């Protein structure tokens, strides 16, 4: 199978890897100067000035290449995703795909299983001729296929991850016989169009956020960033026009949905209790909390907020697993720190709970001990770490400087250190550029309080 663009790019450039390490060391030492020698002036020799200028230029070129590669990758990814969603809408009259809270599997073209870890429900939907209702055997087969397919791909069964008891012990036929059954007539209407347009807007906002994160710690010319966002924005508008045309031409029941119905079976599978969900990650949480000197309740609260304890969570960013690692942004920093490989993390690895919690905890450590280490108040730094985990240090700096800075300058650090922690929290809630991140900060801090006595 052909590797993703970014993986191919990094994998074939060992010489750039050496350059990266050399330039990274130089850049970090140069950026550390204002904090290390706040009262001293540093004078570089002419030779040192030339060295600095040469490698800063190479560093910027390297980073710009990463932005271009990311843009190319996201263009292709978004187009595939949009085409897939349009196909589902035309076939089912509705769109449902996996996200951070639920796994959606189409085990057959007209059979869909949704395992929702947040609402703690399992629903099998069958698209069928209205005069030929589905059989219990079809639903049993869908449930068995759901667990088997997941095992084949990731060694983690979806129902095993969801159910209070092992899937092998579930009496599927009895569960189907006790299912809550409902039936709907599939159709395509204005609400479907509005939902798809809102989805495209959310996707675009996530893309912009990822570009901000990708460029937060390294020098990249603003026009390169703005061009990347503009290219993805233009693609978004093209996709919106395509879905609008599709819906408007099919609002009168499309031929493929004529005489069709969707029968839903809400399966009474008892989900894992709060204690069971916590126990499923407790060992990894303890290991990494001790390893990285982090509050264990922080790791658990991030897992809950990112994935609702769903080890197979996958978002459209795309991000993967319990702590929703993005291979091409945070994943690169994590891989570099853990494995000395300046390249994206392996997607399949991130579906393994132990590896994912290690990766997410490592990134929390890097935020706390590298990127935000100069914030002196531990509570203020914690708020910033939580927000930065979701949106990057650049957007945290932007929020705390009311839009003036994208970097934590010495002056901004001094300003933050003079603020009470509750004021830092309030400033983040009021000024973070994305509503999603503001909600994220509130959820994680609240859940930390809830989990502290349990973990």
C-alpha positions as CSV (number, residue, x, y, z in Angstrom):
1,X,0.0,0.0,0.0
2,X,1.3,3.4,-0.9
3,X,2.5,5.4,2.1
4,X,1.0,8.8,3.0
5,X,2.8,11.8,1.5
6,X,4.3,13.0,4.7
7,X,5.5,9.6,5.7
8,X,7.3,9.2,2.4
9,X,8.8,12.7,2.7
10,X,10.3,12.2,6.1
11,X,11.3,8.5,5.6
12,X,13.5,9.2,2.6
13,X,15.4,12.2,4.0
14,X,18.0,11.0,6.5
15,X,20.3,13.9,5.7
16,X,17.5,16.3,6.5
17,X,17.1,14.6,9.8
18,X,20.7,15.4,10.7
19,X,20.1,19.0,9.5
20,X,17.0,19.1,11.6
21,X,18.8,18.1,14.8
22,X,21.6,20.6,14.2
23,X,19.3,23.4,13.4
24,X,16.9,22.5,16.2
25,X,19.8,22.7,18.7
26,X,20.8,26.0,17.3
27,X,17.3,27.4,17.3
28,X,16.5,26.3,20.8
29,X,19.8,27.8,22.1
30,X,19.1,31.1,20.3
31,X,15.5,31.3,21.6
32,X,16.6,30.5,25.1
33,X,18.9,33.5,25.2
34,X,16.2,36.0,26.4
35,X,15.3,33.8,29.3
36,X,18.8,32.7,30.2
37,X,20.5,36.1,30.1
38,X,17.7,38.5,30.7
39,X,20.0,41.3,32.0
40,X,22.9,40.6,29.6
41,X,23.5,41.6,26.0
42,X,24.8,38.9,23.7
43,X,27.1,39.9,20.9
44,X,27.7,37.4,18.1
45,X,30.9,37.5,16.0
46,X,30.5,38.0,12.2
47,X,31.1,34.3,11.6
48,X,28.5,33.4,14.2
49,X,26.0,35.9,12.7
50,X,26.6,34.2,9.3
51,X,26.1,30.7,10.8
52,X,22.9,31.8,12.5
53,X,21.5,33.4,9.3
54,X,22.4,30.4,7.1
55,X,20.8,27.8,9.3
56,X,17.8,29.9,10.2
57,X,17.2,30.2,6.4
58,X,17.5,26.4,6.0
59,X,15.3,25.9,9.1
60,X,12.6,28.1,7.7
61,X,12.8,26.3,4.3
62,X,12.4,22.9,6.0
63,X,9.4,24.1,8.0
64,X,7.8,25.7,4.9
65,X,8.2,22.3,3.2
66,X,6.3,20.7,6.0
67,X,3.5,23.2,5.6
68,X,3.3,22.5,1.9
69,X,3.3,18.7,2.5
70,X,0.6,19.0,5.1
71,X,-1.5,21.1,2.8
72,X,-1.2,18.6,0.0
73,X,-2.0,15.7,2.3
74,X,-5.1,17.5,3.7
75,X,-6.4,18.5,0.3
76,X,-6.4,14.8,-0.7
77,X,-7.8,13.7,2.6
78,X,-10.6,16.2,2.7
79,X,-11.6,15.4,-0.9
80,X,-11.8,11.7,-0.1
81,X,-13.8,12.4,3.1
82,X,-16.2,14.7,1.3
83,X,-16.7,12.2,-1.5
84,X,-17.3,9.4,1.0
85,X,-19.9,11.5,3.0
86,X,-21.7,12.4,-0.3
87,X,-21.8,8.7,-1.2
88,X,-23.4,7.9,2.2
89,X,-25.9,10.6,1.9
90,X,-27.0,9.5,-1.5
91,X,-27.2,5.8,-0.4
92,X,-28.7,6.2,3.1
93,X,-30.3,9.7,3.1
94,X,-28.1,10.4,6.2
95,X,-24.4,10.7,7.0
96,X,-22.8,8.9,10.0
97,X,-19.0,8.3,10.3
98,X,-16.6,7.5,13.1
99,X,-15.5,10.3,15.4
100,X,-13.9,10.7,18.8
101,X,-16.9,9.4,20.6
102,X,-18.2,6.7,18.4
103,X,-17.1,4.0,16.0
104,X,-19.3,3.6,12.8
105,X,-18.7,0.5,10.7
106,X,-20.4,-0.3,7.4
107,X,-19.9,-4.1,7.6
108,X,-21.9,-4.3,4.4
109,X,-23.1,-1.5,2.0
110,X,-26.6,-1.6,3.6
111,X,-25.6,-2.6,7.2
112,X,-24.3,0.0,9.7
113,X,-23.2,-0.5,13.3
114,X,-22.7,2.5,15.6
115,X,-20.9,1.9,18.9
116,X,-21.2,5.2,20.8
117,X,-18.8,5.3,23.8
118,X,-20.2,8.7,25.1
119,X,-23.9,7.9,25.0
120,X,-23.0,4.2,25.8
121,X,-25.3,2.8,23.1
122,X,-25.0,0.2,20.3
123,X,-27.3,0.6,17.3
124,X,-27.4,-1.6,14.2
125,X,-29.2,0.0,11.2
126,X,-30.3,-1.9,8.1
127,X,-31.3,-0.3,4.9
128,X,-33.8,-2.5,3.1
129,X,-36.8,-2.6,0.8
130,X,-39.8,-1.3,2.7
131,X,-41.8,-4.5,2.1
132,X,-38.9,-6.8,3.2
133,X,-38.0,-6.2,6.8
134,X,-34.5,-7.4,8.1
135,X,-34.1,-10.6,10.0
136,X,-32.7,-11.1,13.4
137,X,-29.9,-13.1,11.8
138,X,-28.7,-10.1,9.8
139,X,-28.4,-8.1,13.0
140,X,-26.6,-10.9,14.8
141,X,-24.2,-11.1,11.9
142,X,-23.6,-7.4,12.0
143,X,-22.7,-7.5,15.7
144,X,-20.3,-10.4,15.2
145,X,-18.7,-8.7,12.2
146,X,-18.2,-5.5,14.1
147,X,-16.0,-7.1,16.7
148,X,-14.2,-9.4,14.2
149,X,-13.3,-6.6,11.8
150,X,-11.9,-4.4,14.6
151,X,-9.8,-7.3,15.8
152,X,-8.4,-8.0,12.4
153,X,-7.3,-4.4,11.9
154,X,-6.2,-3.2,15.4
155,X,-6.2,-6.2,17.7
156,X,-8.8,-4.4,19.7
157,X,-12.4,-5.5,19.5
158,X,-14.9,-2.7,19.5
159,X,-17.5,-4.5,21.5
160,X,-14.8,-5.8,23.8
161,X,-13.7,-2.2,24.5
162,X,-17.4,-1.2,25.0
163,X,-19.1,-4.0,26.8
164,X,-19.0,-4.7,30.6
165,X,-18.3,-8.3,29.8
166,X,-16.2,-9.9,27.0
167,X,-18.0,-10.0,23.7
168,X,-17.4,-13.8,23.5
169,X,-19.8,-14.1,26.5
170,X,-22.6,-12.0,24.9
171,X,-25.7,-13.9,23.8
172,X,-26.2,-11.9,20.6
173,X,-29.5,-13.6,19.5
174,X,-31.1,-12.9,22.8
175,X,-29.9,-9.3,22.8
176,X,-31.3,-8.8,19.3
177,X,-34.7,-10.2,20.4
178,X,-34.7,-7.7,23.2
179,X,-33.6,-4.8,21.1
180,X,-35.6,-1.5,20.8
181,X,-36.7,-1.3,17.2
182,X,-37.6,1.8,15.2
183,X,-38.1,2.5,11.5
184,X,-37.6,5.6,9.4
185,X,-38.0,6.6,5.8
186,X,-34.7,7.8,4.3
187,X,-34.8,11.2,2.7
188,X,-32.5,14.1,1.7
189,X,-33.6,17.5,2.8
190,X,-32.5,21.0,3.7
191,X,-31.4,19.9,7.1
192,X,-29.0,17.4,5.6
193,X,-27.5,20.1,3.5
194,X,-27.1,22.5,6.4
195,X,-25.5,19.7,8.5
196,X,-23.0,19.0,5.7
197,X,-22.1,22.6,5.2
198,X,-21.6,23.0,9.0
199,X,-19.4,20.0,8.9
200,X,-17.2,21.5,6.1
201,X,-16.9,24.7,8.1
202,X,-15.8,22.7,11.2
203,X,-13.3,20.8,9.1
204,X,-11.9,24.0,7.7
205,X,-11.5,25.5,11.2
206,X,-9.7,22.3,12.3
207,X,-7.3,22.6,9.3
208,X,-6.5,26.2,10.2
209,X,-5.9,25.1,13.8
210,X,-3.5,22.3,12.7
211,X,-1.5,24.7,10.5
212,X,-1.2,27.1,13.5
213,X,0.1,24.2,15.6
214,X,2.4,23.0,12.9
215,X,4.0,26.4,12.7
216,X,3.9,27.5,16.3
217,X,7.4,26.9,17.4
218,X,9.5,27.5,14.2
219,X,10.0,30.4,11.9
220,X,7.7,30.4,8.9
221,X,6.9,33.4,6.8
222,X,3.3,34.5,7.4
223,X,2.4,34.4,3.6
224,X,3.3,30.7,3.5
225,X,0.8,30.1,6.4
226,X,-1.9,32.3,4.9
227,X,-1.4,30.6,1.5
228,X,-1.9,27.2,3.0
229,X,-5.1,28.2,4.7
230,X,-6.3,29.9,1.5
231,X,-5.7,26.8,-0.6
232,X,-7.6,24.6,1.9
233,X,-10.3,27.2,2.2
234,X,-10.8,27.3,-1.6
235,X,-11.0,23.5,-1.6
236,X,-13.6,23.7,1.2
237,X,-15.8,26.1,-0.9
238,X,-15.5,23.7,-3.9
239,X,-16.7,20.8,-1.7
240,X,-19.6,22.9,-0.3
241,X,-20.7,23.7,-3.9
242,X,-20.6,20.0,-4.8
243,X,-22.6,18.8,-1.8
244,X,-25.1,21.7,-2.4
245,X,-25.6,20.6,-6.0
246,X,-26.0,17.0,-5.0
247,X,-28.6,17.7,-2.3
248,X,-30.6,20.2,-4.4
249,X,-30.8,17.7,-7.3
250,X,-32.0,14.9,-5.0
251,X,-34.4,16.5,-2.6
252,X,-37.2,14.8,-4.3
253,X,-36.6,11.2,-3.1
254,X,-33.7,9.9,-5.2
255,X,-34.4,6.8,-7.2
256,X,-32.1,4.6,-5.0
257,X,-34.1,5.5,-1.9
258,X,-37.5,4.9,-3.4
259,X,-39.4,2.2,-1.5
260,X,-36.5,1.9,1.0
261,X,-36.6,2.0,4.8
262,X,-34.1,2.1,7.6
263,X,-34.8,-0.2,10.6
264,X,-32.7,0.5,13.7
265,X,-32.0,-2.0,16.4
266,X,-30.8,-0.4,19.7
267,X,-29.0,-3.4,21.3
268,X,-29.2,-3.7,25.1
269,X,-25.5,-4.3,25.7
270,X,-24.4,-3.1,29.1
271,X,-21.5,-0.8,28.7
272,X,-18.5,-0.6,30.9
273,X,-19.1,1.2,34.2
274,X,-17.1,4.2,35.1
275,X,-14.8,2.1,37.2
276,X,-14.3,-0.4,34.4
277,X,-13.5,2.4,31.9
278,X,-11.0,3.9,34.4
279,X,-9.5,0.4,35.1
280,X,-9.0,-0.1,31.4
281,X,-6.4,2.7,31.3
282,X,-5.3,2.9,35.0
283,X,-2.1,1.0,34.5
284,X,-1.0,3.1,31.6
285,X,-2.0,6.3,33.4
286,X,0.0,5.4,36.5
287,X,3.1,4.4,34.5
288,X,3.2,7.6,32.6
289,X,2.2,9.9,35.5
290,X,5.2,8.6,37.3
291,X,7.5,8.6,34.3
292,X,6.7,12.2,33.3
293,X,5.8,13.6,36.8
294,X,2.3,14.5,35.7
295,X,-1.0,14.4,37.8
296,X,-2.7,11.1,36.9
297,X,-6.1,12.8,36.9
298,X,-4.8,15.1,34.1
299,X,-4.1,12.1,31.9
300,X,-7.4,10.5,32.6
301,X,-9.3,13.7,32.1
302,X,-7.7,14.2,28.7
303,X,-8.5,10.6,27.7
304,X,-12.1,11.1,28.7
305,X,-12.4,14.4,26.9
306,X,-10.6,13.3,23.8
307,X,-12.1,9.9,23.2
308,X,-14.6,8.9,25.9
309,X,-12.2,6.0,26.6
310,X,-12.7,4.7,23.0
311,X,-9.3,3.2,21.9
312,X,-10.4,3.2,18.3
313,X,-11.4,6.9,18.2
314,X,-10.6,8.6,14.9
315,X,-11.3,12.3,14.1
316,X,-11.4,14.1,10.8
317,X,-8.2,16.1,11.6
318,X,-7.1,13.1,11.5
319,X,-6.2,12.2,15.0
320,X,-6.2,8.7,16.5
321,X,-6.8,6.7,19.7
322,X,-7.4,7.4,23.4
323,X,-5.6,10.7,23.6
324,X,-6.2,11.7,19.9
325,X,-2.7,12.1,18.6
326,X,-2.2,13.9,15.3
327,X,0.7,12.0,13.6
328,X,1.8,15.0,11.5
329,X,2.0,17.7,14.2
330,X,2.3,16.6,17.9
331,X,3.2,13.1,16.7
332,X,6.4,14.4,15.1
333,X,7.5,16.1,18.4
334,X,6.6,12.9,20.3
335,X,8.4,10.6,17.9
336,X,11.5,12.8,17.9
337,X,11.6,12.9,21.7
338,X,10.9,9.2,22.3
339,X,12.6,7.6,19.3
340,X,14.9,10.3,17.8
341,X,12.9,10.1,14.6
342,X,11.7,13.5,13.2
343,X,8.8,12.0,11.3
344,X,5.1,11.4,11.8
345,X,3.9,8.6,14.1
346,X,2.5,5.4,12.8
347,X,-1.3,5.5,12.8
348,X,-1.7,1.8,13.7
349,X,0.5,2.2,16.7
350,X,-1.7,4.9,18.0
351,X,-4.7,2.5,18.2
352,X,-2.8,0.5,20.9
353,X,-3.8,1.9,24.3
354,X,-0.4,1.6,25.9
355,X,1.4,3.3,23.0
356,X,-1.2,6.0,22.7
357,X,-1.2,6.9,26.4
358,X,2.6,7.0,26.3
359,X,2.5,9.3,23.3
360,X,-0.2,11.6,24.8
361,X,1.5,11.8,28.2
362,X,4.9,12.6,26.5
363,X,3.3,15.5,24.7
364,X,1.8,16.8,28.0
365,X,5.3,16.5,29.4
366,X,6.9,18.4,26.5
367,X,4.3,21.2,26.8
368,X,4.9,21.4,30.6
369,X,8.6,21.0,30.6
370,X,9.8,22.5,27.3
371,X,7.3,24.8,25.6
372,X,5.7,26.3,28.7
373,X,8.4,25.8,31.3
374,X,9.1,29.5,31.9
375,X,5.6,30.0,33.4
376,X,6.4,30.0,37.1
377,X,2.9,29.3,38.6
378,X,2.2,25.6,38.4
379,X,-1.6,26.1,38.2
380,X,-1.3,28.8,35.5
381,X,1.0,26.5,33.6
382,X,-1.4,23.6,33.9
383,X,-4.3,25.7,32.4
384,X,-1.9,26.6,29.5
385,X,-0.8,23.0,29.0
386,X,-4.4,21.8,28.7
387,X,-5.3,24.5,26.2
388,X,-2.1,23.9,24.2
389,X,-2.7,20.2,24.1
390,X,-5.8,21.0,22.1
391,X,-4.8,24.1,20.1
392,X,-1.0,24.6,20.3
393,X,1.2,27.0,22.3
394,X,0.9,29.6,19.6
395,X,-2.8,30.0,20.2
396,X,-2.3,30.1,23.9
397,X,0.2,33.0,23.5
398,X,-2.3,34.7,21.2
399,X,-5.0,34.4,23.8
400,X,-2.9,35.7,26.7
401,X,-1.5,38.6,24.6
402,X,-5.0,39.4,23.3
403,X,-3.9,38.7,19.8
404,X,-0.6,40.5,19.8
405,X,1.8,37.6,19.9
406,X,2.0,34.1,18.5
407,X,5.0,33.2,20.6
408,X,5.7,33.2,24.3
409,X,8.1,36.1,24.3
410,X,10.0,37.1,27.4
411,X,7.7,40.1,27.9
412,X,4.6,37.9,27.6
413,X,6.0,35.3,30.0
414,X,6.7,38.1,32.5
415,X,3.1,39.4,32.1
416,X,1.6,35.9,32.6
417,X,3.8,35.2,35.7
418,X,2.5,38.4,37.3
419,X,-1.1,37.2,36.8
420,X,-3.1,35.2,39.4
421,X,-3.8,31.7,38.0
422,X,-7.6,32.4,38.0
423,X,-7.0,35.4,35.8
424,X,-4.9,33.2,33.4
425,X,-7.8,30.8,33.2
426,X,-10.3,33.5,32.6
427,X,-8.2,35.1,29.9
428,X,-7.9,31.7,28.1
429,X,-11.7,31.2,28.3
430,X,-12.4,34.6,26.9
431,X,-9.7,34.9,24.3
432,X,-8.7,31.5,22.9
433,X,-9.5,31.8,19.2
434,X,-11.5,28.5,18.9
435,X,-14.7,27.8,20.8
436,X,-13.8,24.1,20.8
437,X,-10.6,24.9,22.8
438,X,-12.5,27.0,25.3
439,X,-15.0,24.2,26.0
440,X,-12.1,21.7,26.1
441,X,-10.3,23.6,28.8
442,X,-13.5,23.7,30.9
443,X,-14.2,20.0,30.4
444,X,-10.7,18.8,31.3
445,X,-10.3,21.0,34.4
446,X,-13.8,19.9,35.6
447,X,-13.0,16.2,35.0
448,X,-9.7,16.5,36.7
449,X,-11.5,17.4,39.9
450,X,-13.9,14.5,39.4
451,X,-11.2,11.9,38.8
452,X,-8.7,13.0,41.4
453,X,-10.3,11.0,44.3
454,X,-10.8,8.0,42.0
455,X,-7.4,7.5,40.4
